[in-house]
Structure formats: structure tokens, C-alpha cells
């Protein structure tokens, strides 16, 4: 499978890049995608939720009324969860939501996501991108040249480029990552995936380990 390499204004350079069928032409595994996205979103959770249980409430421990003879239910403490202002029964406690996934399964998920992008014609190969200084207007002009201004985009660079990253950071629909940071969620969340010419071979090396 071959794709033309585009200039930053959307015109073809005359060069073509061959995409590996083992990465961009696999049979997508939807369940692997589900698990990988679920793990990504779970890892975003802080898990700092907490409510006070009856042993943590400030209040008297004096017995409210005598045990028998009142005609009502027994009551020992004002901190009991059945009273207003009492503790919470089985309330949330701080915890981690993360869980383990096998490396091979995560690779299958990323390959499946890349295959979907190719099938949807949402993948483009660009000349390597670099800016002299971090300027948001330069990145907007770059997106305008590719007619992607109102689209959610993901740009994959061969290596970290601070100027490009900072130029895109203030745009809510634009995301820039290096090859090592590519994940299934962001691949699928983007309407258009832009791979730099130099990042294709690096991505194939990463996913064929």
C-alpha cells in the first residue's frame, strides 16, 4: 500500500511511502481496542474520591436514648449512617483504577486503530514538520494549508519537537505527539491522522517488535 507524501500546503511532493500491511492492513480487533481505550481512560482518573464513614465523623459517642422501652429502633450513636449528618455507608475511598494489559494486546489495538484510519481515508503522510519558534498562528496556517482547520487532528512527529508542540497546545482540536507517545485512544479520537514522513518507519519498527 502506497501513499503520496504531501507538502504543508497539501500539494504532492512526488515521493511515495510504502505502508506495511502488517500494521496498516490488519484485520481490526475491536475488543483489543476497547480494552486499550478503557485502560487509557482509567489511567486518567485520579481516584482521590473520599467520603467520611461513621468512625471519621466528629460527634458525640454518647448513647442517644435508652436501649429499650421507647417504642422506636435502637440507637447508639449520633454518628450512625441512619441519621442526618452521620457517616456514609460504603462510601468511596481513594483507589487506583489502573489495570494491566499485555504489551502484545496493546500493539494489536494500535495496529487496528491505524488500519481503521487507512480504511476511512483519514491518514495522510507529510513532509517533516518544524517551526523556528513556537507560534500558534504558524500551526493554524499549517492546518489551513491542509484544509483541516475545523477537524480534530493528531500529528505524529519522529521525535519530540518543542516548537511544534507549543504552537499547537492552545488549539483545542489539535494534538501533537512523538512516535513513542502514540496510543489507541488518541488515534481513534482524531478525525484526521497526520504522520510525518520520518515517523512511518519508526512507527513500524515500534509495532513490529
N, CA, C and O of each residue as an XYZ file, in Angstrom:
836
protein
N       0.839     -1.188      0.000
C       0.000      0.000      0.000
C       0.885      1.252      0.000
O       1.770      1.397      0.844
N       0.635      2.147     -0.952
C       1.450      3.350     -1.064
C       0.602      4.601     -0.887
O      -0.536      4.672     -1.351
N       1.182      5.589     -0.202
C       0.530      6.887     -0.053
C       1.496      7.982     -0.475
O       2.695      7.892     -0.212
N       0.973      9.025     -1.135
C       1.807     10.135     -1.567
C       2.204     10.991     -0.371
O       1.413     11.188      0.551
N       3.421     11.492     -0.392
C       3.893     12.420      0.649
C       3.471     13.827      0.246
O       3.737     14.275     -0.869
N       2.807     14.516      1.175
C       2.273     15.847      0.875
C       3.152     16.954      1.458
O       3.802     16.781      2.489
N       3.152     18.091      0.770
C       3.779     19.290      1.334
C       2.829     19.893      2.362
O       1.699     19.433      2.525
N       3.301     20.924      3.050
C       2.478     21.531      4.095
C       1.316     22.341      3.528
O       0.423     22.746      4.272
N       1.320     22.579      2.230
C       0.179     23.275      1.609
C      -0.796     22.294      0.958
O      -1.754     22.703      0.301
N      -0.545     21.000      1.144
C      -1.456     19.975      0.619
C      -1.091     19.441     -0.744
O      -1.714     18.491     -1.217
N      -0.086     20.032     -1.397
C       0.331     19.542     -2.714
C       1.254     18.333     -2.567
O       1.922     18.166     -1.546
N       1.278     17.493     -3.605
C       2.130     16.306     -3.570
C       3.588     16.676     -3.831
O       3.894     17.587     -4.601
N       4.477     15.939     -3.162
C       5.918     16.190     -3.344
C       6.479     15.376     -4.506
O       7.555     15.674     -5.023
N       5.736     14.344     -4.911
C       6.243     13.434     -5.944
C       6.820     12.164     -5.338
O       7.086     11.197     -6.051
N       7.013     12.166     -4.018
C       7.516     10.971     -3.336
C       6.340     10.158     -2.815
O       5.246     10.679     -2.596
N       6.594      8.857     -2.621
C       5.567      7.979     -2.057
C       6.172      7.145     -0.937
O       7.361      6.828     -0.944
N       5.322      6.798      0.027
C       5.751      5.973      1.164
C       4.958      4.676      1.133
O       3.735      4.686      0.989
N       5.668      3.554      1.270
C       5.003      2.256      1.311
C       4.661      1.899      2.750
O       5.538      1.854      3.613
N       3.383      1.647      3.003
C       2.928      1.297      4.341
C       2.869     -0.211      4.511
O       2.392     -0.921      3.626
N       3.348     -0.699      5.636
C       3.373     -2.136      5.903
C       1.957     -2.676      6.108
O       1.171     -2.119      6.875
N       1.649     -3.769      5.409
C       0.334     -4.404      5.571
C       0.175     -5.001      6.962
O      -0.945     -5.191      7.437
N       1.302     -5.300      7.620
C       1.253     -5.895      8.962
C       0.807     -4.887     10.013
O       0.472     -5.267     11.134
N       0.802     -3.609      9.659
C       0.402     -2.568     10.618
C      -0.821     -1.811     10.137
O      -1.748     -1.561     10.907
N      -0.823     -1.446      8.858
C      -1.894     -0.609      8.319
C      -2.938     -1.405      7.543
O      -3.863     -0.828      6.972
N      -2.790     -2.735      7.521
C      -3.737     -3.541      6.759
C      -4.139     -4.816      7.467
O      -4.390     -5.834      6.822
N      -4.205     -4.769      8.809
C      -4.564     -5.963      9.577
C      -6.080     -6.084      9.682
O      -6.812     -5.169      9.305
N      -6.541     -7.214     10.194
C      -7.961     -7.379     10.497
C      -8.203     -6.745     11.870
O      -7.698     -7.263     12.866
N      -8.957     -5.645     11.959
C      -9.098     -4.934     13.241
C      -9.715     -5.800     14.331
O     -10.653     -6.560     14.093
N      -9.167     -5.667     15.521
C      -9.678     -6.380     16.696
C     -10.368     -5.356     17.611
O      -9.709     -4.634     18.359
N     -11.691     -5.309     17.537
C     -12.447     -4.291     18.271
C     -12.334     -4.462     19.781
O     -12.330     -3.481     20.525
N     -12.241     -5.713     20.229
C     -12.167     -5.924     21.681
C     -10.824     -5.452     22.231
O     -10.756     -4.917     23.338
N      -9.762     -5.647     21.464
C      -8.444     -5.149     21.887
C      -8.477     -3.619     21.973
O      -7.920     -3.029     22.898
N      -9.135     -2.988     20.999
C      -9.280     -1.528     21.016
C     -10.042     -1.093     22.261
O      -9.647     -0.145     22.939
N     -11.137     -1.791     22.557
C     -11.956     -1.463     23.737
C     -11.122     -1.527     25.014
O     -11.185     -0.622     25.846
N     -10.344     -2.593     25.167
C      -9.547     -2.769     26.388
C      -8.463     -1.698     26.506
O      -8.220     -1.170     27.592
N      -7.817     -1.382     25.392
C      -6.735     -0.399     25.429
C      -7.275      1.004     25.736
O      -6.678      1.748     26.515
N      -8.407      1.358     25.119
C      -9.026      2.657     25.385
C      -9.521      2.720     26.837
O      -9.388      3.744     27.506
N     -10.090      1.614     27.304
C     -10.574      1.556     28.690
C      -9.410      1.770     29.668
O      -9.552      2.480     30.663
N      -8.273      1.156     29.378
C      -7.110      1.325     30.251
C      -6.602      2.767     30.214
O      -6.265      3.336     31.252
N      -6.549      3.358     29.015
C      -6.080      4.738     28.873
C      -6.948      5.687     29.695
O      -6.432      6.537     30.422
N      -8.273      5.540     29.578
C      -9.187      6.428     30.300
C      -9.143      6.166     31.810
O      -9.274      7.089     32.613
N      -8.959      4.895     32.182
C      -8.857      4.560     33.610
C      -7.621      5.198     34.223
O      -7.644      5.637     35.373
N      -6.538      5.247     33.448
C      -5.296      5.829     33.953
C      -5.382      7.346     34.114
O      -4.574      7.944     34.824
N      -6.371      7.972     33.450
C      -6.549      9.412     33.595
C      -7.233      9.770     34.916
O      -7.192     10.921     35.352
N      -7.857      8.784     35.545
C      -8.624      9.054     36.760
C      -7.692      9.211     37.958
O      -6.775      8.411     38.143
N      -7.925     10.234     38.767
C      -7.094     10.454     39.947
C      -7.442      9.490     41.064
O      -6.569      9.069     41.823
N      -8.707      9.144     41.166
C      -9.113      8.199     42.210
C      -8.990      8.776     43.613
O      -8.769      8.030     44.567
N      -9.131     10.108     43.757
C      -8.962     10.732     45.068
C     -10.291     10.939     45.799
O     -10.345     11.655     46.798
N     -11.354     10.315     45.304
C     -12.664     10.464     45.945
C     -12.660      9.872     47.356
O     -12.048      8.837     47.615
N     -13.361     10.560     48.255
C     -13.406     10.094     49.641
C     -14.612     10.696     50.335
O     -14.894     11.884     50.177
N     -15.331      9.880     51.109
C     -16.375     10.417     51.977
C     -16.130      9.879     53.386
O     -15.468      8.854     53.553
N     -16.654     10.558     54.385
C     -16.394     10.149     55.769
C     -17.327      9.019     56.187
O     -18.535      9.071     55.955
N     -16.754      8.020     56.797
C     -17.545      6.931     57.353
C     -17.784      7.204     58.839
O     -17.265      8.185     59.373
N     -18.548      6.365     59.502
C     -19.016      6.711     60.850
C     -17.879      6.877     61.853
O     -18.021      7.611     62.832
N     -16.767      6.215     61.624
C     -15.653      6.350     62.570
C     -14.860      7.646     62.353
O     -14.006      7.990     63.170
N     -15.139      8.370     61.251
C     -14.404      9.603     60.939
C     -15.221     10.872     61.194
O     -14.700     11.984     61.103
N     -16.506     10.696     61.513
C     -17.376     11.847     61.756
C     -17.091     12.440     63.135
O     -16.884     11.710     64.104
N     -17.082     13.794     63.213
C     -16.941     14.452     64.506
C     -18.316     14.496     65.171
O     -19.264     15.041     64.606
N     -18.422     13.931     66.353
C     -19.707     13.921     67.044
C     -19.617     13.125     68.330
O     -18.653     12.398     68.567
N     -20.629     13.273     69.145
C     -20.645     12.603     70.441
C     -20.833     11.092     70.262
O     -21.480     10.641     69.317
N     -20.270     10.343     71.165
C     -20.463      8.886     71.148
C     -21.429      8.461     72.249
O     -21.627      7.274     72.507
N     -22.024      9.464     72.890
C     -22.973      9.158     73.966
C     -24.195      8.455     73.372
O     -24.657      8.787     72.280
N     -24.706      7.472     74.125
C     -25.906      6.772     73.660
C     -27.080      7.750     73.671
O     -27.330      8.426     74.669
N     -27.797      7.814     72.544
C     -28.831      8.835     72.350
C     -30.015      8.649     73.299
O     -30.511      9.611     73.887
N     -30.448      7.431     73.436
C     -31.606      7.135     74.298
C     -31.428      5.746     74.874
O     -30.544      4.990     74.472
N     -32.272      5.435     75.805
C     -32.120      4.112     76.430
C     -32.409      3.014     75.418
O     -33.093      3.223     74.417
N     -31.863      1.833     75.713
C     -31.938      0.715     74.763
C     -33.367      0.259     74.515
O     -33.748     -0.024     73.379
N     -34.169      0.187     75.600
C     -35.491     -0.414     75.452
C     -36.574      0.526     75.982
O     -36.298      1.455     76.741
N     -37.773      0.268     75.575
C     -38.907      0.952     76.161
C     -39.339      2.236     75.481
O     -40.294      2.866     75.935
N     -38.681      2.648     74.419
C     -39.075      3.899     73.766
C     -40.064      3.667     72.623
O     -40.699      4.608     72.147
N     -40.188      2.448     72.199
C     -41.082      2.133     71.089
C     -40.424      2.316     69.728
O     -41.001      1.965     68.700
N     -39.220      2.865     69.726
C     -38.508      3.066     68.455
C     -37.338      2.102     68.318
O     -37.086      1.262     69.182
N     -36.632      2.254     67.200
C     -35.481      1.376     66.963
C     -34.330      1.730     67.910
O     -34.244      2.854     68.405
N     -33.465      0.774     68.150
C     -32.296      1.006     68.998
C     -31.384      2.038     68.341
O     -31.252      2.057     67.117
N     -30.770      2.873     69.121
C     -29.846      3.881     68.572
C     -28.699      4.077     69.556
O     -28.918      4.383     70.728
N     -27.481      3.898     69.069
C     -26.327      4.005     69.954
C     -25.560      5.300     69.781
O     -25.123      5.889     70.770
N     -25.382      5.765     68.529
C     -24.506      6.913     68.284
C     -25.150      7.868     67.285
O     -25.835      7.452     66.351
N     -24.913      9.154     67.506
C     -25.430     10.175     66.588
C     -24.699     10.105     65.242
O     -25.160     10.660     64.245
N     -23.555      9.415     65.232
C     -22.755      9.286     64.005
C     -23.230      8.135     63.111
O     -22.654      7.886     62.052
N     -24.265      7.448     63.538
C     -24.788      6.324     62.766
C     -25.252      6.776     61.378
O     -25.853      7.844     61.256
N     -24.993      6.005     60.354
C     -25.384      6.387     58.982
C     -26.886      6.583     58.781
O     -27.290      7.178     57.781
N     -27.717      6.106     59.691
C     -29.165      6.273     59.507
C     -29.630      7.664     59.916
O     -30.766      8.044     59.634
N     -28.762      8.430     60.580
C     -29.136      9.789     60.997
C     -28.554     10.830     60.050
O     -27.502     10.623     59.445
N     -29.262     11.958     59.932
C     -28.755     13.077     59.158
C     -27.449     13.571     59.786
O     -27.374     13.774     60.998
N     -26.427     13.760     58.953
C     -25.129     14.190     59.476
C     -24.248     13.041     59.924
O     -23.117     13.247     60.365
N     -24.770     11.837     59.809
C     -23.977     10.663     60.195
C     -23.012     10.262     59.082
O     -22.940     10.909     58.036
N     -22.278      9.188     59.329
C     -21.296      8.716     58.350
C     -21.955      8.125     57.114
O     -23.157      7.860     57.102
N     -21.165      7.925     56.087
C     -21.662      7.345     54.832
C     -21.418      5.843     54.863
O     -20.334      5.390     55.232
N     -22.428      5.076     54.474
C     -22.258      3.622     54.423
C     -21.574      3.242     53.110
O     -22.041      3.625     52.038
N     -20.489      2.502     53.183
C     -19.765      2.025     51.994
C     -19.462      3.168     51.015
O     -19.645      3.017     49.807
N     -19.010      4.288     51.529
C     -18.702      5.437     50.685
C     -17.435      5.203     49.869
O     -16.708      4.241     50.115
N     -17.164      6.090     48.885
C     -15.965      5.931     48.053
C     -14.691      6.141     48.865
O     -14.652      6.985     49.760
N     -13.664      5.382     48.553
C     -12.359      5.532     49.175
C     -11.317      5.753     48.080
O     -11.511      5.300     46.952
N     -10.219      6.438     48.389
C      -9.182      6.636     47.372
C      -8.662      5.297     46.847
O      -8.361      4.390     47.622
N      -8.562      5.189     45.526
C      -8.024      3.949     44.953
C      -7.524      4.202     43.537
O      -7.866      5.209     42.917
N      -6.733      3.302     43.045
C      -6.238      3.385     41.670
C      -7.163      2.591     40.749
O      -7.578      1.480     41.079
N      -7.477      3.165     39.605
C      -8.337      2.480     38.630
C      -7.522      1.748     37.562
O      -8.087      1.106     36.677
N      -6.200      1.845     37.649
C      -5.356      1.267     36.599
C      -5.412     -0.261     36.628
O      -5.637     -0.867     37.676
N      -5.205     -0.865     35.473
C      -5.123     -2.331     35.382
C      -4.123     -2.700     34.292
O      -3.806     -1.887     33.424
N      -3.641     -3.915     34.347
C      -2.564     -4.336     33.450
C      -3.118     -4.891     32.135
O      -4.129     -5.594     32.117
N      -2.440     -4.563     31.050
C      -2.726     -5.185     29.753
C      -1.414     -5.673     29.162
O      -0.368     -5.055     29.359
N      -1.470     -6.768     28.447
C      -0.260     -7.299     27.823
C       0.222     -6.392     26.693
O      -0.577     -5.771     25.991
N       1.525     -6.330     26.535
C       2.142     -5.480     25.517
C       1.651     -5.858     24.113
O       1.382     -4.985     23.287
N       1.537     -7.158     23.853
C       1.105     -7.622     22.523
C      -0.326     -7.163     22.218
O      -0.640     -6.786     21.089
N      -1.184     -7.200     23.238
C      -2.576     -6.786     23.029
C      -2.636     -5.293     22.695
O      -3.413     -4.879     21.834
N      -1.819     -4.489     23.372
C      -1.794     -3.048     23.103
C      -1.278     -2.772     21.693
O      -1.721     -1.830     21.036
N      -0.335     -3.602     21.231
C       0.161     -3.464     19.853
C      -0.944     -3.774     18.848
O      -1.115     -3.062     17.858
N      -1.696     -4.848     19.115
C      -2.810     -5.217     18.237
C      -3.834     -4.083     18.175
O      -4.375     -3.782     17.110
N      -4.095     -3.457     19.324
C      -5.069     -2.360     19.383
C      -4.610     -1.172     18.532
O      -5.411     -0.585     17.804
N      -3.323     -0.819     18.622
C      -2.810      0.317     17.840
C      -2.800      0.000     16.345
O      -3.112      0.861     15.522
N      -2.442     -1.235     15.999
C      -2.483     -1.635     14.593
C      -3.917     -1.563     14.054
O      -4.147     -1.124     12.928
N      -4.875     -2.001     14.879
C      -6.281     -1.975     14.474
C      -6.752     -0.539     14.249
O      -7.467     -0.255     13.288
N      -6.344      0.362     15.144
C      -6.728      1.768     15.020
C      -6.132      2.392     13.758
O      -6.803      3.151     13.058
N      -4.872      2.069     13.474
C      -4.223      2.592     12.261
C      -4.893      2.052     11.002
O      -5.040      2.769     10.012
N      -5.294      0.790     11.045
C      -5.988      0.182      9.902
C      -7.314      0.893      9.633
O      -7.667      1.154      8.483
N      -8.052      1.205     10.720
C      -9.311      1.931     10.562
C      -9.081      3.296      9.914
O      -9.873      3.731      9.077
N      -8.004      3.967     10.300
C      -7.706      5.282      9.729
C      -7.445      5.178      8.220
O      -7.880      6.033      7.450
N      -6.732      4.125      7.807
C      -6.459      3.923      6.380
C      -7.768      3.639      5.640
O      -8.010      4.187      4.564
N      -8.611      2.778      6.222
C      -9.883      2.428      5.585
C     -10.800      3.642      5.425
O     -11.558      3.739      4.460
N     -10.718      4.568      6.390
C     -11.580      5.756      6.361
C     -10.978      6.904      5.549
O     -11.552      7.990      5.473
N      -9.809      6.646      4.943
C      -9.071      7.695      4.208
C      -8.783      8.907      5.098
O      -8.835     10.051      4.648
N      -8.482      8.634      6.354
C      -8.221      9.708      7.321
C      -6.735      9.821      7.656
O      -6.356     10.504      8.606
N      -5.898      9.146      6.869
C      -4.457      9.161      7.123
C      -3.747      9.914      6.006
O      -4.008      9.674      4.827
N      -2.858     10.814      6.372
C      -2.034     11.487      5.366
C      -0.578     11.497      5.816
O      -0.280     11.591      7.007
N       0.329     11.398      4.834
C       1.764     11.433      5.094
C       2.298     12.804      4.691
O       2.071     13.265      3.572
N       3.007     13.448      5.612
C       3.501     14.808      5.359
C       5.024     14.853      5.391
O       5.686     13.992      5.971
N       5.550     15.884      4.752
C       6.959     16.193      4.945
C       7.180     16.489      6.431
O       6.255     16.900      7.131
N       8.404     16.278      6.905
C       8.677     16.532      8.317
C       8.361     17.987      8.676
O       8.673     18.911      7.924
N       7.737     18.168      9.837
C       7.261     19.472     10.270
C       8.197     20.058     11.327
O       8.571     19.376     12.281
N       8.572     21.324     11.148
C       9.354     22.019     12.178
C       9.116     23.527     12.054
O       8.930     24.052     10.957
N       9.125     24.199     13.187
C       8.947     25.646     13.231
C      10.178     26.297     13.863
O      10.865     25.689     14.684
N      10.442     27.539     13.466
C      11.588     28.267     14.034
C      11.311     28.731     15.456
O      12.226     28.850     16.270
N      10.032     28.992     15.749
C       9.658     29.473     17.081
C       8.239     28.988     17.380
O       7.467     28.726     16.458
N       7.894     28.867     18.660
C       6.529     28.431     18.997
C       5.510     29.530     18.774
O       5.435     30.481     19.552
N       4.721     29.404     17.708
C       3.685     30.393     17.398
C       2.410     29.679     16.962
O       2.412     28.901     16.008
N       1.333     29.954     17.671
C       0.058     29.309     17.359
C      -0.408     29.639     15.946
O      -0.965     28.779     15.264
N      -0.185     30.875     15.498
C      -0.660     31.270     14.158
C       0.057     30.474     13.059
O      -0.502     30.247     11.986
N       1.310     30.050     13.337
C       2.023     29.223     12.352
C       1.361     27.855     12.218
O       1.255     27.311     11.119
N       0.913     27.303     13.355
C       0.268     25.982     13.304
C      -1.113     26.090     12.655
O      -1.537     25.187     11.934
N      -1.811     27.199     12.914
C      -3.117     27.411     12.264
C      -2.938     27.524     10.748
O      -3.734     26.980      9.982
N      -1.895     28.229     10.324
C      -1.613     28.356      8.883
C      -1.272     26.998      8.281
O      -1.655     26.696      7.151
N      -0.556     26.190      9.038
C      -0.212     24.826      8.611
C      -1.470     23.992      8.408
O      -1.583     23.277      7.413
N      -2.424     24.077      9.348
C      -3.689     23.339      9.228
C      -4.538     23.888      8.085
O      -5.205     23.126      7.386
N      -4.516     25.208      7.891
C      -5.264     25.813      6.783
C      -4.792     25.288      5.435
O      -5.594     25.046      4.532
N      -3.474     25.116      5.312
C      -2.901     24.614      4.063
C      -3.371     23.205      3.732
O      -3.410     22.808      2.567
N      -3.729     22.450      4.776
C      -4.189     21.065      4.579
C      -5.714     20.948      4.667
O      -6.263     19.847      4.628
N      -6.392     22.101      4.788
C      -7.865     22.156      4.899
C      -8.373     21.345      6.092
O      -9.360     20.617      5.987
N      -7.689     21.481      7.217
C      -8.051     20.711      8.414
C      -8.349     21.625      9.604
O      -8.259     21.192     10.753
N      -8.698     22.869      9.340
C      -8.858     23.856     10.418
C      -9.898     23.437     11.452
O      -9.662     23.569     12.653
N     -11.048     22.933     11.000
C     -12.141     22.624     11.934
C     -12.194     21.149     12.316
O     -13.169     20.693     12.913
N     -11.150     20.408     11.974
C     -11.132     18.971     12.260
C     -10.274     18.682     13.497
O      -9.345     19.423     13.820
N     -10.613     17.595     14.169
C      -9.735     17.129     15.247
C      -8.552     16.411     14.599
O      -8.738     15.442     13.864
N      -7.353     16.881     14.869
C      -6.179     16.328     14.194
C      -5.165     15.789     15.191
O      -5.048     16.276     16.315
N      -4.434     14.766     14.746
C      -3.319     14.223     15.517
C      -2.098     14.196     14.605
O      -2.102     13.527     13.571
N      -1.054     14.926     14.992
C       0.190     14.962     14.230
C       1.237     14.127     14.958
O       1.530     14.370     16.129
N       1.798     13.147     14.261
C       2.813     12.269     14.861
C       4.184     12.634     14.322
O       4.458     12.488     13.130
N       5.046     13.111     15.218
C       6.400     13.524     14.852
C       7.388     12.389     15.096
O       7.162     11.554     15.972
N       8.490     12.345     14.328
C       9.501     11.288     14.547
C      10.130     11.387     15.934
O      10.449     10.374     16.557
N      10.302     12.611     16.404
C      10.869     12.829     17.736
C      10.271     14.108     18.314
O       9.633     14.883     17.602
N      10.480     14.315     19.589
C       9.886     15.469     20.255
C      10.393     16.781     19.640
O      11.594     16.965     19.441
N       9.465     17.676     19.347
C       9.808     18.992     18.810
C       9.043     20.035     19.618
O       7.833     20.195     19.463
N       9.763     20.738     20.477
C       9.116     21.651     21.422
C       8.375     22.780     20.716
O       7.284     23.156     21.144
N       8.942     23.327     19.646
C       8.302     24.442     18.945
C       6.967     24.040     18.335
O       5.988     24.781     18.424
N       6.932     22.861     17.715
C       5.683     22.386     17.099
C       4.652     22.087     18.184
O       3.480     22.438     18.054
N       5.102     21.434     19.254
C       4.189     21.083     20.346
C       3.571     22.337     20.979
O       2.358     22.408     21.174
N       4.419     23.323     21.297
C       3.922     24.550     21.931
C       3.020     25.354     20.995
O       2.093     26.028     21.445
N       3.296     25.280     19.693
C       2.475     26.008     18.717
C       1.061     25.448     18.641
O       0.119     26.175     18.324
N       0.909     24.156     18.932
C      -0.401     23.505     18.811
C      -1.158     23.450     20.130
O      -2.361     23.190     20.151
N      -0.454     23.695     21.227
C      -1.030     23.409     22.549
C      -2.269     24.233     22.875
O      -3.121     23.791     23.645
N      -2.377     25.417     22.302
C      -3.503     26.289     22.616
C      -4.724     26.033     21.719
O      -5.748     26.703     21.850
N      -4.605     25.075     20.826
C      -5.718     24.750     19.918
C      -6.439     23.503     20.446
O      -5.839     22.430     20.504
N      -7.703     23.627     20.828
C      -8.397     22.504     21.480
C      -8.562     21.257     20.610
O      -8.669     20.149     21.135
N      -8.584     21.429     19.283
C      -8.809     20.271     18.409
C      -7.509     19.712     17.831
O      -7.535     18.749     17.065
N      -6.379     20.308     18.190
C      -5.094     19.858     17.642
C      -4.281     19.147     18.713
O      -4.222     19.585     19.862
N      -3.666     18.061     18.324
C      -2.830     17.288     19.251
C      -1.548     16.907     18.520
O      -1.586     16.474     17.368
N      -0.414     17.072     19.197
C       0.889     16.704     18.629
C       1.583     15.749     19.577
O       1.721     16.036     20.766
N       2.023     14.602     19.050
C       2.755     13.613     19.859
C       3.950     13.109     19.068
O       4.006     13.246     17.846
N       4.903     12.525     19.779
C       6.002     11.849     19.101
C       5.608     10.378     18.907
O       4.618      9.919     19.477
N       6.375      9.653     18.112
C       6.056      8.250     17.802
C       5.908      7.417     19.070
O       5.026      6.563     19.152
N       6.762      7.660     20.055
C       6.740      6.871     21.288
C       5.498      7.105     22.138
O       5.194      6.310     23.027
N       4.773      8.200     21.867
C       3.606      8.542     22.679
C       2.286      8.147     22.018
O       1.219      8.401     22.576
N       2.345      7.535     20.850
C       1.120      7.183     20.117
C       0.306      6.171     20.929
O       0.837      5.161     21.391
N      -0.982      6.454     21.094
C      -1.849      5.489     21.785
C      -3.176      5.342     21.044
O      -3.555      6.196     20.243
N      -3.862      4.258     21.323
C      -5.084      3.900     20.599
C      -6.175      4.961     20.750
O      -6.845      5.309     19.778
N      -6.348      5.468     21.961
C      -7.427      6.443     22.204
C      -7.267      7.672     21.322
O      -8.221      8.099     20.672
N      -6.067      8.242     21.296
C      -5.867      9.478     20.527
C      -5.911      9.224     19.023
O      -6.311     10.102     18.259
N      -5.501      8.025     18.591
C      -5.615      7.682     17.173
C      -7.079      7.692     16.726
O      -7.420      8.214     15.665
N      -7.927      7.105     17.561
C      -9.345      6.997     17.198
C     -10.098      8.300     17.445
O     -11.079      8.588     16.760
N      -9.643      9.091     18.421
C     -10.328     10.334     18.767
C     -10.144     11.404     17.691
O     -10.972     12.306     17.562
N      -9.067     11.306     16.926
C      -8.782     12.307     15.892
C      -9.578     12.002     14.616
O      -9.730     10.847     14.219
N     -10.079     13.071     13.987
C     -10.749     12.902     12.694
C      -9.720     12.599     11.604
O      -9.970     11.810     10.693
N      -8.556     13.247     11.719
C      -7.502     13.065     10.715
C      -6.167     12.798     11.395
O      -5.778     13.493     12.335
N      -5.478     11.785     10.905
C      -4.161     11.424     11.435
C      -3.104     11.862     10.432
O      -3.171     11.511      9.254
N      -2.129     12.630     10.904
C      -1.039     13.097     10.048
C       0.271     12.477     10.532
O       0.714     12.729     11.653
N       0.874     11.673      9.683
C       2.169     11.068     10.013
C       3.259     11.798      9.244
O       3.156     11.971      8.029
N       4.299     12.225      9.944
C       5.454     12.799      9.249
C       6.183     11.670      8.522
O       6.168     10.519      8.957
N       6.808     12.016      7.427
C       7.494     11.020      6.593
C       8.491     10.203      7.418
O       8.610      8.991      7.239
N       9.200     10.876      8.316
C      10.211     10.185      9.128
C       9.639      9.323     10.222
O      10.343      8.470     10.764
N       8.365      9.523     10.568
C       7.785      8.763     11.682
C       7.185      7.429     11.248
O       6.907      6.574     12.088
N       6.981      7.242      9.931
C       6.358      6.000      9.449
C       7.235      4.791      9.754
O       6.759      3.807     10.319
N       8.519      4.859      9.384
C       9.429      3.731      9.608
C       9.629      3.485     11.105
O       9.744      2.340     11.542
N       9.669      4.567     11.884
C       9.826      4.420     13.336
C       8.605      3.758     13.974
O       8.728      2.959     14.903
N       7.424      4.109     13.455
C       6.195      3.512     13.950
C       6.140      2.027     13.619
O       5.723      1.214     14.444
N       6.559      1.682     12.417
C       6.581      0.275     12.019
C       7.568     -0.519     12.864
O       7.280     -1.650     13.255
N       8.723      0.059     13.146
C       9.716     -0.606     13.993
C       9.161     -0.834     15.390
O       9.374     -1.889     15.988
N       8.442      0.167     15.909
C       7.882      0.092     17.258
C       6.820     -0.974     17.373
O       6.754     -1.685     18.377
N       5.973     -1.096     16.339
C       4.831     -2.006     16.419
C       5.115     -3.414     15.890
O       4.259     -4.295     15.958
N       6.314     -3.611     15.367
C       6.677     -4.949     14.863
C       7.702     -5.628     15.754
O       8.288     -6.642     15.377
N       7.920     -5.060     16.949
C       8.872     -5.667     17.887
C       8.369     -7.024     18.340
O       9.031     -7.694     19.132
